[in-house]
Amino acid sequence: MTPLSITSRTLAAALGGYGLGALAAMALAVTLPVARDQAVIIGIMVAFLLCSGAAIWAFSARSAWRAWAGILAPSLLLGGLYLWGLPA
């Protein structure tokens, strides 16, 4: 691995993982059919799992491009789920 690839993967793990976790927490908080406080707690617990999973994914992917794609694709889906779940 080149230093640029390692830097890109590190940024994908840190920034992408944080973004993925934040979007997951937000999306689950507004779409889960449970009480709002329980939905927030569930969302935060899932966010921790996704954030650590994104870090693992960033360094196990074949290339830095795949690492970014594997983190940004679910982030876009979770962002859409969040916007869909917002009250009108």
N, CA, C and O atoms as a MOPAC input file, in Angstrom:
PM7 MOZYME 1SCF
protein

 N      0.83400 1    -1.18300 1     0.00000 1
 C      0.00000 1     0.00000 1     0.00000 1
 C      0.88100 1     1.24900 1     0.00000 1
 O      1.91100 1     1.32000 1     0.67000 1
 N      0.43900 1     2.20300 1    -0.76300 1
 C      1.16100 1     3.46500 1    -0.81900 1
 C      0.72900 1     4.36200 1     0.34000 1
 O     -0.33600 1     4.15700 1     0.92200 1
 N      1.55100 1     5.35200 1     0.67300 1
 C      1.15000 1     6.27500 1     1.75200 1
 C     -0.15400 1     7.01800 1     1.44000 1
 O     -0.93600 1     7.30100 1     2.34700 1
 N     -0.38900 1     7.33300 1     0.16900 1
 C     -1.63700 1     8.00000 1    -0.20000 1
 C     -2.84300 1     7.09200 1     0.03000 1
 O     -3.89400 1     7.55100 1     0.47800 1
 N     -2.69300 1     5.81600 1    -0.27500 1
 C     -3.77200 1     4.85000 1    -0.05200 1
 C     -4.06600 1     4.69400 1     1.43700 1
 O     -5.22400 1     4.61300 1     1.84600 1
 N     -3.02000 1     4.65300 1     2.22900 1
 C     -3.20600 1     4.51200 1     3.67700 1
 C     -3.89600 1     5.75900 1     4.25000 1
 O     -4.76600 1     5.65600 1     5.11400 1
 N     -3.49300 1     6.93300 1     3.75400 1
 C     -4.12200 1     8.17200 1     4.20800 1
 C     -5.59400 1     8.20800 1     3.81100 1
 O     -6.44700 1     8.59500 1     4.61000 1
 N     -5.88900 1     7.80600 1     2.58100 1
 C     -7.26800 1     7.79600 1     2.11600 1
 C     -8.11400 1     6.81500 1     2.91900 1
 O     -9.24800 1     7.12600 1     3.28300 1
 N     -7.57800 1     5.65600 1     3.19200 1
 C     -8.31600 1     4.66000 1     3.98200 1
 C     -8.52000 1     5.14000 1     5.42100 1
 O     -9.57000 1     4.89800 1     6.01600 1
 N     -7.52100 1     5.81600 1     5.97300 1
 C     -7.65600 1     6.34200 1     7.32800 1
 C     -8.74400 1     7.40000 1     7.39200 1
 O     -9.53900 1     7.42900 1     8.33100 1
 N     -8.77800 1     8.27200 1     6.38300 1
 C     -9.84200 1     9.27800 1     6.32800 1
 C    -11.20700 1     8.63800 1     6.11000 1
 O    -12.20500 1     9.07900 1     6.67900 1
 N    -11.24500 1     7.59200 1     5.28000 1
 C    -12.51300 1     6.88600 1     5.06800 1
 C    -12.99000 1     6.25300 1     6.36800 1
 O    -14.17600 1     6.29900 1     6.69400 1
 N    -12.05800 1     5.66500 1     7.10400 1
 C    -12.44000 1     5.02000 1     8.36300 1
 C    -12.90600 1     6.04800 1     9.38700 1
 O    -13.91500 1     5.84200 1    10.06100 1
 N    -12.17800 1     7.15000 1     9.50700 1
 C    -12.50900 1     8.14100 1    10.53600 1
 C    -13.70600 1     8.99800 1    10.13700 1
 O    -14.71900 1     9.01700 1    10.83700 1
 N    -13.59300 1     9.69600 1     9.03100 1
 C    -14.66100 1    10.61700 1     8.63000 1
 C    -15.88000 1     9.87900 1     8.07400 1
 O    -17.01800 1    10.18300 1     8.43000 1
 N    -15.62600 1     8.91300 1     7.20400 1
 C    -16.73300 1     8.14800 1     6.63500 1
 C    -17.45200 1     7.32700 1     7.68400 1
 O    -18.68000 1     7.23600 1     7.67500 1
 N    -16.69300 1     6.72800 1     8.59000 1
 C    -17.31000 1     5.94800 1     9.66000 1
 C    -18.14800 1     6.80900 1    10.58500 1
 O    -19.22600 1     6.40100 1    11.01700 1
 N    -17.65100 1     8.00900 1    10.89100 1
 C    -18.41500 1     8.92900 1    11.72700 1
 C    -19.69800 1     9.35200 1    11.01300 1
 O    -20.77500 1     9.36400 1    11.61000 1
 N    -19.57500 1     9.69400 1     9.75100 1
 C    -20.75900 1    10.09800 1     8.98900 1
 C    -21.77800 1     8.98300 1     8.87200 1
 O    -22.97800 1     9.20900 1     9.02000 1
 N    -21.29500 1     7.77200 1     8.60500 1
 C    -22.19200 1     6.61700 1     8.50400 1
 C    -22.90400 1     6.37300 1     9.82600 1
 O    -24.11100 1     6.13300 1     9.85100 1
 N    -22.16300 1     6.43200 1    10.91400 1
 C    -22.76900 1     6.23000 1    12.22700 1
 C    -23.77900 1     7.31100 1    12.57400 1
 O    -24.84600 1     7.01900 1    13.11200 1
 N    -23.44400 1     8.56100 1    12.26500 1
 C    -24.36200 1     9.66300 1    12.55500 1
 C    -25.63900 1     9.54300 1    11.73800 1
 O    -26.73500 1     9.75000 1    12.25900 1
 N    -25.50000 1     9.21100 1    10.46300 1
 C    -26.69500 1     9.06000 1     9.62400 1
 C    -27.54700 1     7.87800 1    10.07300 1
 O    -28.77600 1     7.94200 1    10.02400 1
 N    -26.90400 1     6.80600 1    10.50900 1
 C    -27.65700 1     5.65700 1    11.00000 1
 C    -28.43900 1     6.01800 1    12.25700 1
 O    -29.60800 1     5.65700 1    12.39000 1
 N    -27.80000 1     6.72500 1    13.17200 1
 C    -28.48500 1     7.12600 1    14.40200 1
 C    -29.66700 1     8.04000 1    14.09400 1
 O    -30.73900 1     7.88900 1    14.68100 1
 N    -29.47700 1     8.98500 1    13.17900 1
 C    -30.55900 1     9.90000 1    12.82600 1
 C    -31.69600 1     9.16900 1    12.12600 1
 O    -32.86700 1     9.39200 1    12.43500 1
 N    -31.35100 1     8.29600 1    11.18000 1
 C    -32.38200 1     7.58800 1    10.42200 1
 C    -33.19200 1     6.66100 1    11.31700 1
 O    -34.41700 1     6.60500 1    11.20900 1
 N    -32.52200 1     5.94200 1    12.19000 1
 C    -33.25200 1     5.02800 1    13.06600 1
 C    -34.08800 1     5.78400 1    14.09100 1
 O    -35.15600 1     5.31800 1    14.48700 1
 N    -33.61100 1     6.94000 1    14.51900 1
 C    -34.36500 1     7.71900 1    15.50900 1
 C    -35.69700 1     8.20400 1    14.96300 1
 O    -36.65200 1     8.35700 1    15.72500 1
 N    -35.78200 1     8.44700 1    13.66800 1
 C    -37.03600 1     8.96400 1    13.12000 1
 C    -37.89800 1     7.89300 1    12.45700 1
 O    -39.06700 1     8.14900 1    12.16800 1
 N    -37.35700 1     6.70400 1    12.20900 1
 C    -38.14500 1     5.70400 1    11.48600 1
 C    -38.54400 1     4.48300 1    12.30600 1
 O    -39.47400 1     3.77500 1    11.92100 1
 N    -37.88200 1     4.21500 1    13.40800 1
 C    -38.25900 1     3.03600 1    14.19300 1
 C    -39.62700 1     3.23500 1    14.83800 1
 O    -39.92000 1     4.31200 1    15.35700 1
 N    -40.46500 1     2.19700 1    14.80700 1
 C    -41.81900 1     2.33600 1    15.37200 1
 C    -41.87300 1     2.03000 1    16.87100 1
 O    -42.68400 1     1.21900 1    17.32000 1
 N    -41.01500 1     2.67900 1    17.62400 1
 C    -41.01100 1     2.54900 1    19.08500 1
 C    -41.01800 1     3.96000 1    19.66000 1
 O    -41.00700 1     4.94100 1    18.91700 1
 N    -41.03600 1     4.05800 1    20.99100 1
 C    -40.98800 1     5.37300 1    21.62700 1
 C    -39.71900 1     6.11000 1    21.20100 1
 O    -38.68000 1     5.49000 1    20.97200 1
 N    -39.81000 1     7.43000 1    21.09800 1
 C    -38.70400 1     8.23100 1    20.56100 1
 C    -37.41000 1     8.03500 1    21.34700 1
 O    -36.34000 1     7.92600 1    20.74700 1
 N    -37.48900 1     7.98800 1    22.68700 1
 C    -36.26600 1     7.82000 1    23.46800 1
 C    -35.63000 1     6.45100 1    23.23300 1
 O    -34.40400 1     6.34600 1    23.19600 1
 N    -36.42600 1     5.41400 1    23.07600 1
 C    -35.88900 1     4.09000 1    22.77500 1
 C    -35.29200 1     4.04300 1    21.37700 1
 O    -34.26500 1     3.40000 1    21.16300 1
 N    -35.92300 1     4.71400 1    20.42900 1
 C    -35.40900 1     4.74600 1    19.06300 1
 C    -34.05000 1     5.44400 1    19.00800 1
 O    -33.16700 1     5.02300 1    18.26100 1
 N    -33.88200 1     6.49500 1    19.78700 1
 C    -32.60600 1     7.20800 1    19.81500 1
 C    -31.51800 1     6.32000 1    20.39800 1
 O    -30.40800 1     6.27000 1    19.86800 1
 N    -31.82200 1     5.62600 1    21.47700 1
 C    -30.82900 1     4.74100 1    22.09700 1
 C    -30.45900 1     3.60200 1    21.15600 1
 O    -29.28000 1     3.27200 1    21.02900 1
 N    -31.42500 1     3.00400 1    20.50500 1
 C    -31.14400 1     1.93800 1    19.53800 1
 C    -30.30100 1     2.48200 1    18.38900 1
 O    -29.35600 1     1.82800 1    17.94600 1
 N    -30.63600 1     3.66200 1    17.91100 1
 C    -29.87000 1     4.26900 1    16.82600 1
 C    -28.42500 1     4.51200 1    17.20900 1
 O    -27.52400 1     4.27900 1    16.40300 1
 N    -28.18900 1     4.97300 1    18.42000 1
 C    -26.82300 1     5.22800 1    18.86300 1
 C    -26.04400 1     3.92500 1    19.00100 1
 O    -24.86600 1     3.87000 1    18.64700 1
 N    -26.68500 1     2.87800 1    19.51200 1
 C    -25.98400 1     1.58800 1    19.63800 1
 C    -25.62700 1     1.02100 1    18.26900 1
 O    -24.53200 1     0.48900 1    18.08400 1
 N    -26.53500 1     1.13100 1    17.31900 1
 C    -26.25700 1     0.67100 1    15.95700 1
 C    -25.16000 1     1.53100 1    15.33100 1
 O    -24.33700 1     1.02300 1    14.57000 1
 N    -25.14100 1     2.81400 1    15.64100 1
 C    -24.12700 1     3.71700 1    15.09800 1
 C    -22.73100 1     3.30200 1    15.54200 1
 O    -21.79400 1     3.36500 1    14.74600 1
 N    -22.56900 1     2.88000 1    16.79200 1
 C    -21.26200 1     2.41300 1    17.25200 1
 C    -20.81300 1     1.18600 1    16.46700 1
 O    -19.64200 1     1.07300 1    16.10300 1
 N    -21.73300 1     0.27800 1    16.20900 1
 C    -21.39200 1    -0.91200 1    15.43300 1
 C    -21.00000 1    -0.55600 1    13.99900 1
 O    -20.02200 1    -1.08200 1    13.46800 1
 N    -21.75700 1     0.32500 1    13.38900 1
 C    -21.46200 1     0.71000 1    12.01400 1
 C    -20.15300 1     1.49100 1    11.90100 1
 O    -19.41800 1     1.33600 1    10.92600 1
 N    -19.86700 1     2.31500 1    12.88200 1
 C    -18.62900 1     3.09300 1    12.85900 1
 C    -17.41400 1     2.17200 1    12.94500 1
 O    -16.43800 1     2.36200 1    12.21900 1
 N    -17.46900 1     1.19600 1    13.81000 1
 C    -16.35100 1     0.25700 1    13.89900 1
 C    -16.30200 1    -0.65200 1    12.67800 1
 O    -15.22000 1    -1.01100 1    12.21400 1
 N    -17.45800 1    -1.02400 1    12.15700 1
 C    -17.48900 1    -1.83100 1    10.93500 1
 C    -16.93000 1    -1.07500 1     9.73400 1
 O    -16.28300 1    -1.66700 1     8.87100 1
 N    -17.17900 1     0.22700 1     9.67900 1
 C    -16.63700 1     1.03900 1     8.58600 1
 C    -15.11900 1     1.10800 1     8.66500 1
 O    -14.44400 1     1.10000 1     7.63500 1
 N    -14.58000 1     1.17500 1     9.86800 1
 C    -13.12600 1     1.19500 1    10.02000 1
 C    -12.51800 1    -0.13200 1     9.56300 1
 O    -11.47600 1    -0.15000 1     8.90700 1
 N    -13.16100 1    -1.21900 1     9.90700 1
 C    -12.68000 1    -2.52800 1     9.45600 1
 C    -12.78200 1    -2.63000 1     7.94400 1
 O    -11.85500 1    -3.10500 1     7.28800 1
 N    -13.90900 1    -2.18400 1     7.38300 1
 C    -14.10900 1    -2.24100 1     5.94200 1
 C    -13.07000 1    -1.39500 1     5.20500 1
 O    -12.56000 1    -1.81100 1     4.16400 1
 N    -12.75400 1    -0.21600 1     5.73500 1
 C    -11.83800 1     0.69200 1     5.04400 1
 C    -10.47300 1     0.05300 1     4.82400 1
 O     -9.81700 1     0.32800 1     3.82000 1
 N    -10.04300 1    -0.78700 1     5.74200 1
 C     -8.72200 1    -1.39600 1     5.60000 1
 C     -8.76800 1    -2.80700 1     5.04000 1
 O     -7.71600 1    -3.38700 1     4.77000 1
 N     -9.94800 1    -3.37700 1     4.85600 1
 C    -10.02200 1    -4.71200 1     4.26300 1
 C    -10.45000 1    -4.68600 1     2.80000 1
 O    -10.38600 1    -5.71100 1     2.12000 1
 N    -10.88200 1    -3.53800 1     2.31200 1
 C    -11.28300 1    -3.42700 1     0.90900 1
 C    -10.05200 1    -3.52900 1     0.01000 1
 O     -8.93300 1    -3.24900 1     0.43900 1
 N    -10.27100 1    -3.93000 1    -1.23200 1
 C     -9.16600 1    -4.10900 1    -2.17700 1
 C     -8.46700 1    -2.81100 1    -2.52700 1
 O     -7.25100 1    -2.78700 1    -2.71900 1
 N     -9.22600 1    -1.73700 1    -2.61000 1
 C     -8.63200 1    -0.44800 1    -2.96500 1
 C     -9.27800 1     0.64400 1    -2.12600 1
 O    -10.30700 1     0.43400 1    -1.48400 1
 N     -8.65300 1     1.80600 1    -2.14700 1
 C     -9.20300 1     2.93800 1    -1.40500 1
 C    -10.51800 1     3.38600 1    -2.02400 1
 O    -11.41500 1     3.84400 1    -1.31600 1
 N    -10.64000 1     3.25600 1    -3.35300 1
 C    -11.89500 1     3.61900 1    -4.02100 1
 C    -13.03500 1     2.73300 1    -3.53700 1
 O    -14.13500 1     3.22300 1    -3.28100 1
 N    -12.78600 1     1.44800 1    -3.41000 1
 C    -13.82800 1     0.54400 1    -2.90700 1
 C    -14.14700 1     0.81900 1    -1.45300 1
 O    -15.29400 1     0.68400 1    -1.02800 1
 N    -13.14200 1     1.20300 1    -0.69300 1
 C    -13.37900 1     1.52900 1     0.71500 1
 C    -14.32100 1     2.71300 1     0.82400 1
 O    -15.27900 1     2.68100 1     1.59700 1
 N    -14.05000 1     3.77300 1     0.04300 1
 C    -14.92200 1     4.94000 1     0.06300 1
 C    -16.31900 1     4.59800 1    -0.45400 1
 O    -17.32100 1     5.02900 1     0.11600 1
 N    -16.37700 1     3.82400 1    -1.53300 1
 C    -17.68200 1     3.46500 1    -2.10300 1
 C    -18.49700 1     2.62800 1    -1.11900 1
 O    -19.70800 1     2.81300 1    -0.99800 1
 N    -17.83700 1     1.71200 1    -0.42100 1
 C    -18.52700 1     0.85900 1     0.54000 1
 C    -19.01400 1     1.59700 1     1.76700 1
 O    -19.86200 1     1.08600 1     2.50000 1
 N    -18.49600 1     2.78400 1     2.00300 1
 C    -18.95800 1     3.59100 1     3.13200 1
 C    -19.96600 1     4.63700 1     2.66600 1
 O    -20.94000 1     4.91500 1     3.36600 1
 N    -19.73900 1     5.21800 1     1.48800 1
 C    -20.63300 1     6.27700 1     1.00900 1
 C    -21.98400 1     5.74900 1     0.51200 1
 O    -23.00200 1     6.42400 1     0.66600 1
 N    -22.00200 1     4.55400 1    -0.08100 1
 C    -23.27200 1     4.00600 1    -0.58300 1
 C    -24.28700 1     3.79900 1     0.54300 1
 O    -25.41800 1     4.26900 1     0.42200 1
 N    -23.92700 1     3.11200 1     1.63500 1
 C    -24.91000 1     2.99500 1     2.72900 1
 C    -25.23000 1     4.33900 1     3.38200 1
 O    -26.33400 1     4.53700 1     3.88900 1
 N    -24.26300 1     5.26600 1     3.37000 1
 C    -24.52600 1     6.59400 1     3.93100 1
 C    -25.60400 1     7.31400 1     3.13500 1
 O    -26.47300 1     7.96900 1     3.70900 1
 N    -25.54600 1     7.19300 1     1.83000 1
 C    -26.58600 1     7.81200 1     0.99100 1
 C    -27.94700 1     7.17900 1     1.24600 1
 O    -28.95900 1     7.87800 1     1.30500 1
 N    -27.97300 1     5.85900 1     1.39800 1
 C    -29.23500 1     5.17800 1     1.68800 1
 C    -29.80500 1     5.60100 1     3.04200 1
 O    -31.00600 1     5.83800 1     3.17200 1
 N    -28.94400 1     5.69300 1     4.03300 1
 C    -29.40600 1     6.10400 1     5.36300 1
 C    -29.83700 1     7.56500 1     5.37000 1
 O    -30.77800 1     7.92900 1     6.07600 1
 N    -29.15700 1     8.40800 1     4.59100 1
 C    -29.58200 1     9.80200 1     4.47500 1
 C    -30.95400 1     9.91100 1     3.84200 1
 O    -31.77800 1    10.71600 1     4.27600 1
 N    -31.20700 1     9.10600 1     2.81800 1
 C    -32.53600 1     9.08500 1     2.20500 1
 C    -33.59400 1     8.56600 1     3.15800 1
 O    -34.71200 1     9.07900 1     3.18800 1
 N    -33.24500 1     7.54800 1     3.94100 1
 C    -34.18200 1     7.02000 1     4.93400 1
 C    -34.49800 1     8.07000 1     5.98400 1
 O    -35.63800 1     8.18900 1     6.43100 1
 N    -33.49400 1     8.82400 1     6.37300 1
 C    -33.72600 1     9.90100 1     7.34800 1
 C    -34.66900 1    10.95400 1     6.77900 1
 O    -35.61900 1    11.36400 1     7.44600 1
 N    -34.41200 1    11.38900 1     5.56200 1
 C    -35.27800 1    12.40600 1     4.96100 1
 C    -36.69700 1    11.88500 1     4.74300 1
 O    -37.66100 1    12.64000 1     4.86900 1
 N    -36.82700 1    10.62100 1     4.42300 1
 C    -38.13700 1    10.00800 1     4.23300 1
 C    -38.91100 1     9.96100 1     5.55800 1
 O    -40.13100 1    10.12000 1     5.57100 1
 N    -38.20800 1     9.74400 1     6.65600 1
 C    -38.86700 1     9.60200 1     7.95400 1
 C    -39.18900 1    10.90400 1     8.66400 1
 O    -39.88900 1    10.90100 1     9.67600 1
 N    -38.68100 1    12.02400 1     8.14300 1
 C    -38.97500 1    13.30000 1     8.79300 1
 C    -40.44600 1    13.64400 1     8.64100 1
 O    -41.04700 1    13.36700 1     7.60300 1
 N    -41.02900 1    14.24800 1     9.67400 1
 C    -42.43800 1    14.67000 1     9.54500 1
 C    -42.55500 1    15.81300 1     8.54500 1
 O    -41.64900 1    16.63400 1     8.40100 1
 N    -43.67400 1    15.84400 1     7.86900 1
 C    -43.88200 1    16.85900 1     6.81600 1
 C    -44.20100 1    18.22200 1     7.36100 1
 O    -44.39800 1    19.16400 1     6.59300 1

